[in-house]
Structure formats: C-alpha cells, structure tokens
Amino acid sequence: MTERGLLIVLSGPSGVGKGTVRKAIFESEDNDFQYSISMTTRKMRAGEVEGVDYYFRTRAEFEAMIEAGEMLEYAEYVGNYYGTPLSYVNKTLDEGKDVFLEIEVQGAQQVKEKVPDGIFIFLTPPDLAELKSRIVGRGTDAEEVIEQRMQIAREEIELMALYDYAVVNDQVPLAVERIKEIIASEHFRVDRVIGKYIKMLKEM
C-alpha cells in the first residue's frame, strides 16, 4: 500500500513573497513536490498564465463550487475569492506524493481543521516596513488597497501561533532551504512512520 503524501501549507501576509519562494522551490533541481494550483476570482496580472499561476474563474463559478463542496479551503480577500480545489489534492496525496499549497492565512485555518496532520509553515517578513515596501514595489495597488493589505497583514501575523513553523523571508534562497529542511525532517517523524512498522510486526 502506498504511503499517503504530506500536505504542506505555505502562507503568510500579502506581499511577504509567498509566490516568489514557492516558484524558487519548484524551479530547484531536487524538487519533488506537486503544486496544487489555487483558484481565484481576481483579474489576471501581466505575465500570469491560466492553469499555471492560478485557475481564474468568475465569482458565480467559484460560488457554485463552494456550494457543491468542491473546495478544500477558500477565503475572500480584498474583494476576491481564493481557494483550493479538493479533488486534485486528495488524488495526489493518495498516490503518495507530497502536495504543496501556497494559500492565504484564512484558507490555512480551514485546511488545519480538515487536515490536522498537514505541515503548516508561516512565511514572515523581516519587519513591517520591509513588507510595506514590497507591496508598494509591486506597483499594482492603489494607496487605499495598500493600507488595507497592511492592516490585514498585522492581523495575519497575530495568527502565526496556529502554525507549526515560522520562516523569515529575508533572502529567497535561504527561505527555500529552511522550508526544504522542515519538510525533510517531517518525513522522519515517528508518528508518521510508526503505523507501517506496527503493521509489519502484526504480519510476522
């Protein structure tokens, strides 16, 4: 029987660099994770690709999936829905592959309730001044939205206690290595592997 894969959840405040860190992890030669692409109702940004960066859906389409119970998690953030389709995640974990989710903090709370044995990693900025600088540097948001994002970021940082690990994104390569080390060690936790050995003993 194939060992079920690990569900790895990376989240943190808007502007902390979740997408940048996730892309760096998946571009590394030793990457062995499956990325669960999120769904959103926000408009596509320049350079983004449907089915690569996100699945882009209308509000009506997204709400129909919520109603049908087809989302592992979802959240409404700054006027748009973000969420994770459930079917792909379950299928991939059952195949013994590790699934990597990059999601909002609200969504991570929902996943923790449904999959408590997941690995929950909170990506933090070095400080709030640096976080605001990164959000402003995107050049995609009006001042009002930037302030809204900063207020939400403060609230999200207070929820860090719900996570298993906190990783500072001071330099992307360092953040990537820290996350990889966490996941590697999780594979050797006794409570994850003991069931296999108990089964072996019973079969002897």
KEPA-786056 format. One record per atom (N, C-alpha, C): y, x, z negated; residue in one letter. Coordinates in steps of 0.001 Angstrom, whole numbers, plus 500000, padded with zeros to 6 digits. Atoms other than C-alpha are relative to their C-alpha. Example, Ala and Ser with C-alpha at 12.3 -4.5 7.8 and 13.67 -1.06 7.14 Angstrom:
<recs>
498810500890500000A495500512300492200A501200500900500000A498810499180500060S498940513670492860S501090499230499270S
</recs>
This chain:
<recs>
498806500842500000M500000500000500000M501257500886500000M498768499212499898T503442501346500965T500875499770498774T499061500112501122E505761502111498070E501304499411500496E498743500620499592R508849499920498257R501140501026499906R498883499070499973G512003501833499144G501008499723498899G498935500164500990L515038502290496906L501216499366500661L498743500576499538L518163500198497291L501138500791499359L498901499166500484I521200502482496992I501312499289500312I498747500735499831V524562500803496459V501177500926499698V498789499188500170L527787502753497002L501207499068500082L498754500769499923S531041501038496123S501077500704499206S498850499394500654G534449501757494693G501249499326500535G498764500667499574P538092500765495134P500343500250501459P499532499859498621S539627500210498562S500818501276500144S499245498777499752G540915503477500025G499403501242499391G500592498832500668V538634505739497976V499223500888500980V500720499202499002G536795506867501116G498533499678500101G501421500394499940K533516504931500922K499437500184501406K500474499913498618G533222504699504697G499882501433500478G500010498589499589T534050508372505223T498801500731499392T501122499349500688V531475509518502637V498674499504500568V501246500559499435R528804507149503967R499715500580501381R500204499443498654K529345508398507546K499539501450499918K500385498589500158A529082512024506382A498538500126499552A501405499998500444I525778511251504614I499081499743501184I500872500385498892F524344509632507730F500060500964501175F499899499004498926E525550512398510036E499298501307499638E500666498761500413S523791515096507976S498571500047500544S501298499816499339E520577516522509462E498831499490499163E501122500389500859D518417515699506424D500067498539499558D499881501399500400N519463512055506215N498720499227500298N501211500802499818D516502509723505699D500226498567499512D499685501347500472F518301506522504666F500201499046501168F499673501046499040Q518564503258506534Q501302499363499534Q498713500585500380Y522106501916506587Y499987498504500291Y499897501441499803S522497498198506049S501445499679500375S498652500269499509I525485497234508155I500519498698499399I499384501172500607S527823494817506402S500578499068501058S499385501009499144M529230491639507899M501390499701499444M498646500314500470T532929490769507744T500689499013500934T499168500897499183T535452488200508944T501333500658500350T498732499358499661R538288490743509160R499979500456501454R499898499590498603K539547491828512549K499522501443500165K500484498658499687M538027494882514195M501185500969500111M498964498973499898R540120498051513764R499721500884501212R500150499091498858A540711500551516564A498884500999499728A501102499044500133G537607502672517125G498741499430499386G501193500614500604E535223500307515322E499136499340501073E500958500534499031V532100499062517084V499156498921499338V500841501096500475E530253495753516603E498558500488499829E501383499611500249G526842496349515004G499829501459499606G500037498596500451V527739499959514102V500794500122498710V499152499955501199D530643499706511659D499809498740499155D500207501304500638Y530275496003510820Y499426499044501035Y500208501166499154Y528952492760512208Y501256499149499806Y498763500778500108F532174490889512968F499702498539500329F500297501423499834R531884487114512520R501220499163499646R498920500912500370T534191484131512282T499759499507498571T500114500548501349R534862482530508918R498949498892499945R500964501113499953A532831479457509936A498561500524500079A501340499410499856E529825481597510974E499539500606498671E500332499338501268F529952483574507724F499658498955498935F500223501035501016E530190480460505553E498696499244500245E501285500638499680A527204478927507376A498838500847499481A501045499098500508M525123481996506437M499937499957498473M499975500132501465I526236481728502787I499257498733499599I500595501310500290E525221478062502773E498484500028500185E501436499916499704A521811478949504237A499271501005499109A500623499018500894G521176481603501532G499586501272500704G500384498839499180E521084484383504123E500762501277499656E499243498808500394M523355486853502260M499468500560498688M500374499340501255L522200489374499663L501188499968499046L498763500046500778E525808489508498478E501131499718500960E498780500146499203Y529235488562499675Y501188499915499048Y498770500079500798A532814488700498457A501150499687500934A498771500213499241E536193487518499610E501014500990499464E499120498905500405Y538638490398499575Y501228500031500903Y498730500015499265V542308490311500643V499915499038501198V500008501049498985G541685487091502609G498860500036500991G501150499924499082N538461488163504368N498690500083499230N501344499874500566Y534743487839503638Y499373501326500416Y500844498831499720Y532495490911503403Y498643499693499374Y501295500283500604G528753490694502823G498854500746500669G501197499309499524T525209491986503382T498919498996500388T501093500890499595P522623490049505441P498702500380499281P501157499787500875L519467489638503316L498740500428500738L501295499803499325S516635489691505888S499743501471500336S500173498598499620Y517227493252507127Y499677500868498784Y500191499181501205V517395494691503596V498567499869499485V501355500207500518N514111493136502415N498939500598500908N500972499481499021K512232494058505588K499922501532499917K499956498527500010T513354497698505406T499444500566498691T500538499540501292L512598498115501668L498482499848499966L501446500237499974D509121496622502192D499264501024500861D500600498955499151E508493499272504866E500011501365499309E499989498747500766G509043501927502165G501194500882500292G498815499206499668K512420503065503476K501120499714499002K498836500175500869D515494503621501301D501136499355500793D498893500695499344V518345501275502161V501305500340499285V498703499574500525F521945502392501702F501027498915500305F498946501000499836L524643499757501126L501339500600499600L498619499633500346E528360500518501210E500762498677499913E499450501345500185I529964497405499722I501137499978498974I498911500183500954E532868496054497673E499435499817498584E500422500077501405V532717496008493858V499478498608499638V500466501370500274Q532410492191493691Q498573499805500504Q501325500133499402G529404492354496001G498947500771499231G500945499177500759A527772495134493975A499536499286498740A500379500753501198Q527834492911490898Q498923498966500318Q501008500984499578Q525873490231492783Q498656500673500263Q501240499287499687V523322492778494020V499296500431498717V500590499547501271K522797494119490474K499249498866499309K500690501149500589E521853490620489334E498686499712500723E501190500310499192K519337490222492200K499019501169500084K500851498790499869V518039493825492399V500398500982498891V499562499153501118P518481495357488910P499482501433500046P500527498629499940D516357498422489787D500634500813501140D499273499222499001G518765499475492547G500740501152499341G499211498865500494I520801502679492212I501457499697500322I498612500427499812F524464501830491692F500951501170499747F499127498826500048I526988504584492462I501439499564500264I498578500353499888F530740504163491927F500765501230500475F499214498891499451L532923506378494119L501433499885499475L498673500052500627T536161507260492313T500975500948500702T498995499059499494P539432508811493480P500292501037498917P499606499036501037P540690511968491726P501007499385499027P499043500733500840D543570509782490434D500613498881500836D499455501168499299L545512506604491335L501088500376501015L498973499562499047A548360508487493036A499351500415501324A500733499573498799E545867510030495468E499432498784500724E500545501223499395L544281506608496032L501076499280500817L498915500686499278K547619505045496984K500387500778501255K499675499153498852S548355507980499291S499015499782501142S501030500224498973R545053507383501124R500165498633500662R499818501351499445I545708503644501529I501218499967500926I498779499944499183V549259504275502830V499738500789501277V500294499116498863G547934507030505116G499219499345501120G500729500719498946R545716504569506990R500947499433501055R499016500581499101G548844503014508471G499624498639500548G500472501299499491T547083499655508843T500503498827499170T499638501087500912D548527497653505928D501506499936499732D498607500208500404A551933496151505110A500146500368498523A499742499594501387E553581497177501803E499427498998498999E500505501053500896E552646493841500228E498482500102499817E501460499865500049V548959494352501105V499613501268499243V500270498745500715I549068497946499807I500085499774498491I499851500285501429E550342496737496430E498866499116499488E501119500886500353Q547671494021496413Q498721500825499835Q501194499136500064R544985496638497115R500029500886498751R499894499142501173M546290498891494327M499715499226498711M500277500824501183Q546209496059491784Q498510499718499882Q501444500260499996I542651495192492798I499246501276499625I500652498715500305A541713498908492624A499991500266498497A499937499799501461R542869499085488993R498949499131499296R500981500923500593E540718496056488149E498576500474500282E501347499543499622E537727497509490013E499586501240499208E500315498784500755I537930500878488241I499563499649498576I500397500450501336E537655498999484946E498544499510499965E501384500496499923L534251497686486171L498984501142500197L500880498847499797M532824501211486511M498809500004499035M501064500004501010A530754500633483350A498749499262500458A501151500744499493L528468498307485346L499091500871500870L500736499120499079Y527282501257487476Y499152501018499248Y500859498957500585D524655503935486878D500668501372500060D499403498679499778Y526674506872488234Y501427499845500508Y498644499918499446A530302507787488981A500132501348500705A499841498774499207V531027510327491735V501446500087500466V498606499804499583V534523511722492320V500027500446501462V499831499595498597N535526511873495979N501258500857500120N498893499054499868D537793514909495727D499912500711501351D500268499428498676Q536208516594498757Q498736499327500527Q501114500781499447V533889514662501062V498657500746499941V501302499313500053P531156517368501381P499415500069498586P500472499941501389L530970517687497575L499507498634499543L500416501354500369A530789513907497103A498640499673500629A501272500235499294V527968513754499684V498852500680499267V501063499261500690E525936516433497882E499678499374498646E500228500638501303R526405514735494492R499163498730500166R500736501250499770I525156511421495885I498553500289500394I501370499642499579K522130513045497560K499161500477498810K500721499499501183E521191514795494301E499597498849499080E500311501172500832I521367511490492390I498785499269500561I501082500775499376I519074509729494881I498678500763499931I501226499191500069A516584512616494987A499376499917498616A500538500043501364S516238512592491198S499448498615499660S500466501365500274E515828508791491124E498576499773500500E501353500149499444H512672509098493244H498931500523499038H500973499406500923F511025511053490408F500003499346498623F499971500684501291R511843508653487565R498616499414499683R501332500464500409V508692507804485599V499844498496500207V500167501453499871D509401504072485594D499871499547501449D500172500347498585R509447504146489418R498613500372500516R501281499517499459V506147506007489885V498782499672499139V501136500157500917I504008505117486848I499008498925500454I500877501082499547G502648501914488399G498901500501500925G500957499436499044K500939503917491149K498874500723499264K501009499231500730Y499154506134488610Y499142499109499102Y500775500950500775I498105503244486379I498960499335500884I500918500617499021K496542501627489468K498851500955500312K501033498989499710M494681504893490230M498985500064498855M500884499911501170L493292505045486670L499059498814499921L500829501212500037K492035501470486874K498910500021501060K500959499965498893E490271502230490146E498948501091499828E500952498897500208M488463505321488776M498670499511499443M
</recs>
